[in-house]
Amino acid sequence: MWGGLFDGIISRAWAWRLAGLVLVALTIILFLFNLRRTAERAGRVAERIENLERANAIQRQMLAAASRRPRHRDDLVERLRDSGF
């Protein structure tokens, strides 16, 4: 019963056009969903890069401060006496 009904509908020209339009619409919808997911992924990657750059800047500041620190207690005492801080 269903096979004959299906064969009758598929043999019509308007059914082929309708199937083509449905496939085109489905393709467009899937493309838009994929585009949305790609944009979300790109946003997360951009946020991750910003956080990484911020962490690297802080680390560079810490390394620069460590390079200017007194090497031992005598240097610290000299800097305190000279008001170097």
Secondary structure, DSSP 4 states (H G I P E B T S, - for coil): -HHHHHHHHHTSHHHHHHHHHHHHHHHHHHHHHHHHHHHHHHHHHHHHHHHHHHHHHHHHHHHHHHHTS-SSHHHHHHHHHTT--
